[in-house]
Amino acid sequence: MRNASCLLAALILVMFTVTSVSGAFVDITRPGDPIELVSGINQGDDQAGPPPAEEGVAQAIDDVGQKYLNFLDLNSGFGVTPSANPTSEPVIGIRLYTANDSEDRDPASFILLGSNDSITGPWEAIASGNLALPSDRNEGGNTVSIPPEGNPTAYYQEVLFDNVTPYTHYQITFPTLKNAATANSMQIGEVELLVVPEPASLALFGIGGLLMLAIRRRSC
């Protein structure tokens, strides 16, 4: 009976360990990854040029709060080839961090696509939906750090979805804005493509196994 109780405690420990890994989301993009500008259509205002030099598409994955802005706003976004997914885990979520100003420019919806052919497609649908980014603003420039594990003190929206297919290339676009009638562009502080990294899962599972053995040695 004592051995059975000990085994049950060990199994609960392992289950707790594996469950805690499910929240360990990590961004698979890194600054400098190949990235492709996707421009959309102008809403009808007089701002229709390319992104400003200091707010270009590479700022969407630069791990700081400096924003990416696109005057060709509706359906704008980017394609990217992430470098930090060595075990090819499927993307199961995104985090979108607010930019430093003008809430009207925030994306109000998203479309995420994947490809194993090229950074320009052809694409397969992964997820889409409406967004509700917070009204609070992150500071621009290098003031706000947004590492791969995320920044819980910054302002962002996290969206999770079902996906079991890993891809080499991803494209995210933003069809609508919070207030397209008054916004002259789309802007986003940072975009993270989230996976649950397999090495972390295995490491924590190993720790659970060691703790299970320790319990058995002490109590059984």
C-alpha positions as CSV (number, residue, x, y, z in Angstrom):
1,M,0.0,0.0,0.0
2,R,2.8,2.3,0.9
3,N,4.5,1.6,-2.5
4,A,1.3,2.3,-4.3
5,S,0.9,5.7,-2.5
6,C,4.5,6.5,-3.3
7,L,4.0,5.7,-7.0
8,L,0.8,7.8,-7.1
9,A,2.7,10.8,-5.7
10,A,5.4,10.4,-8.2
11,L,2.9,10.2,-11.1
12,I,1.2,13.4,-9.9
13,L,4.6,15.1,-9.7
14,V,5.4,14.1,-13.3
15,M,2.0,15.2,-14.5
16,F,2.5,18.6,-12.8
17,T,5.9,19.0,-14.4
18,V,4.7,18.2,-17.9
19,T,1.6,20.5,-17.4
20,S,3.8,23.4,-16.4
21,V,5.8,23.1,-19.6
22,S,2.6,23.9,-21.6
23,G,2.9,27.6,-20.6
24,A,6.6,27.9,-21.6
25,F,6.0,29.6,-24.9
26,V,9.1,30.8,-26.7
27,D,9.4,33.1,-29.8
28,I,11.2,31.4,-32.7
29,T,12.2,34.7,-34.5
30,R,15.4,36.5,-33.8
31,P,16.7,39.9,-34.9
32,G,18.3,39.6,-38.3
33,D,16.2,36.7,-39.5
34,P,15.2,36.9,-43.2
35,I,12.1,39.1,-43.4
36,E,10.0,40.2,-46.3
37,L,7.9,43.3,-46.3
38,V,4.2,42.8,-47.2
39,S,2.4,46.0,-48.1
40,G,-1.4,46.3,-48.3
41,I,-3.6,49.0,-49.7
42,N,-3.9,52.6,-48.7
43,Q,-7.1,53.5,-46.9
44,G,-7.5,56.7,-48.9
45,D,-5.4,59.2,-47.0
46,D,-2.3,61.0,-48.4
47,Q,0.2,58.7,-46.7
48,A,1.0,55.9,-49.1
49,G,4.8,55.6,-49.2
50,P,7.2,52.9,-47.8
51,P,7.8,52.5,-44.1
52,P,10.1,55.1,-42.6
53,A,13.7,54.0,-42.4
54,E,13.7,53.8,-38.6
55,E,10.4,52.0,-38.5
56,G,11.0,49.3,-41.2
57,V,9.7,45.8,-41.3
58,A,12.8,44.4,-39.5
59,Q,11.6,46.3,-36.4
60,A,8.8,43.7,-36.0
61,I,11.2,41.1,-34.8
62,D,14.0,43.2,-33.2
63,D,13.3,42.1,-29.6
64,V,12.7,45.7,-28.5
65,G,9.8,48.1,-28.5
66,Q,10.8,50.0,-31.7
67,K,7.8,49.7,-34.0
68,Y,7.2,48.5,-37.6
69,L,4.9,51.0,-39.5
70,N,3.4,50.6,-42.9
71,F,1.5,53.4,-44.7
72,L,0.0,50.8,-47.1
73,D,-1.9,49.6,-44.1
74,L,-4.8,47.3,-44.7
75,N,-3.5,43.7,-45.2
76,S,0.1,44.8,-44.5
77,G,2.5,42.6,-42.5
78,F,5.5,40.5,-43.2
79,G,6.9,37.1,-44.1
80,V,9.8,35.7,-42.0
81,T,12.0,32.6,-41.9
82,P,12.6,32.0,-38.2
83,S,16.1,30.8,-37.2
84,A,15.3,29.6,-33.6
85,N,13.2,26.5,-34.0
86,P,15.8,23.6,-34.3
87,T,13.3,20.9,-33.5
88,S,10.7,22.2,-35.9
89,E,7.9,22.7,-33.4
90,P,4.6,24.0,-34.8
91,V,3.7,27.6,-34.1
92,I,0.7,27.5,-31.7
93,G,0.3,31.2,-30.8
94,I,1.4,34.8,-31.4
95,R,2.1,37.7,-29.1
96,L,1.6,41.2,-30.4
97,Y,3.1,44.2,-28.5
98,T,1.6,47.6,-28.8
99,A,3.5,50.5,-30.4
100,N,4.3,53.8,-28.7
101,D,1.5,56.0,-30.0
102,S,-1.7,56.3,-32.0
103,E,-3.9,53.4,-30.9
104,D,-6.1,53.8,-34.0
105,R,-3.2,52.2,-36.1
106,D,-3.2,49.0,-34.1
107,P,-4.2,45.8,-36.0
108,A,-7.8,44.7,-35.4
109,S,-7.4,41.3,-37.0
110,F,-4.7,38.9,-38.3
111,I,-4.1,36.1,-40.7
112,L,-1.2,33.7,-40.1
113,L,0.1,31.5,-43.0
114,G,2.9,28.9,-43.3
115,S,5.0,27.6,-46.1
116,N,7.8,25.0,-46.5
117,D,8.7,26.4,-50.0
118,S,9.7,30.0,-49.8
119,I,9.4,33.2,-47.7
120,T,7.0,34.4,-50.4
121,G,4.9,31.3,-50.4
122,P,2.8,29.5,-51.7
123,W,1.0,29.6,-48.3
124,E,-1.2,27.4,-46.2
125,A,-3.6,28.8,-43.7
126,I,-2.7,28.3,-40.0
127,A,-5.0,30.7,-38.0
128,S,-6.9,34.0,-38.3
129,G,-9.2,36.1,-36.1
130,N,-10.0,39.4,-34.5
131,L,-7.6,41.2,-32.2
132,A,-8.1,43.5,-29.2
133,L,-4.7,44.9,-28.3
134,P,-4.5,46.9,-25.1
135,S,-4.9,50.6,-25.2
136,D,-1.7,51.0,-23.1
137,R,1.3,51.9,-25.1
138,N,4.9,50.5,-25.0
139,E,7.7,52.9,-25.3
140,G,9.6,52.9,-28.6
141,G,13.3,52.6,-29.3
142,N,15.3,50.3,-27.1
143,T,13.5,51.2,-23.9
144,V,11.4,48.1,-23.8
145,S,13.1,44.7,-24.0
146,I,11.1,41.9,-25.6
147,P,13.2,38.7,-25.3
148,P,12.2,35.4,-26.9
149,E,10.4,34.3,-23.6
150,G,8.4,37.5,-23.7
151,N,8.1,40.5,-21.4
152,P,5.2,40.1,-18.9
153,T,5.5,43.8,-17.8
154,A,5.0,45.1,-21.3
155,Y,1.6,45.6,-23.0
156,Y,0.6,42.9,-25.5
157,Q,-2.1,40.5,-26.6
158,E,-1.4,36.7,-26.8
159,V,-3.5,34.6,-29.1
160,L,-3.3,30.8,-29.0
161,F,-4.7,28.3,-31.6
162,D,-4.6,24.7,-32.7
163,N,-1.8,23.8,-35.1
164,V,0.2,20.6,-35.5
165,T,2.1,21.4,-38.7
166,P,5.5,23.0,-38.5
167,Y,6.6,25.3,-41.3
168,T,9.9,26.8,-42.4
169,H,8.5,30.2,-43.4
170,Y,5.6,32.2,-41.9
171,Q,3.5,35.2,-43.1
172,I,1.4,37.4,-40.8
173,T,-0.8,40.1,-42.2
174,F,-3.3,42.5,-40.6
175,P,-6.4,43.0,-42.7
176,T,-8.1,45.6,-40.5
177,L,-7.2,48.3,-38.0
178,K,-8.8,49.6,-34.8
179,N,-9.8,52.8,-36.6
180,A,-8.9,52.7,-40.3
181,A,-10.9,55.9,-41.0
182,T,-8.5,58.0,-38.9
183,A,-5.3,55.9,-39.1
184,N,-2.8,56.7,-41.8
185,S,-0.8,53.5,-41.3
186,M,-0.6,50.1,-39.5
187,Q,1.9,49.8,-36.7
188,I,3.0,47.1,-34.3
189,G,5.7,47.2,-31.6
190,E,6.8,43.5,-31.9
191,V,5.4,40.2,-33.2
192,E,6.4,36.9,-31.6
193,L,5.6,33.5,-33.2
194,L,5.2,31.1,-30.3
195,V,6.1,27.4,-29.8
196,V,6.6,25.1,-26.8
197,P,10.2,24.1,-27.2
198,E,10.8,20.4,-27.1
199,P,14.2,20.6,-25.3
200,A,12.6,22.4,-22.4
201,S,9.9,19.8,-22.2
202,L,12.4,17.0,-22.1
203,A,14.6,18.7,-19.5
204,L,11.6,19.3,-17.2
205,F,10.4,15.8,-17.7
206,G,13.9,14.6,-16.7
207,I,13.8,16.7,-13.6
208,G,10.4,15.2,-12.7
209,G,11.9,11.7,-13.2
210,L,14.7,12.5,-10.8
211,L,12.4,13.9,-8.2
212,M,10.2,10.8,-8.5
213,L,13.2,8.6,-7.8
214,A,14.1,10.7,-4.8
215,I,10.7,10.3,-3.4
216,R,10.8,6.6,-3.9
217,R,14.2,6.3,-2.2
218,R,13.1,8.3,0.8
219,S,9.6,7.1,1.3
220,C,9.3,3.6,-0.2
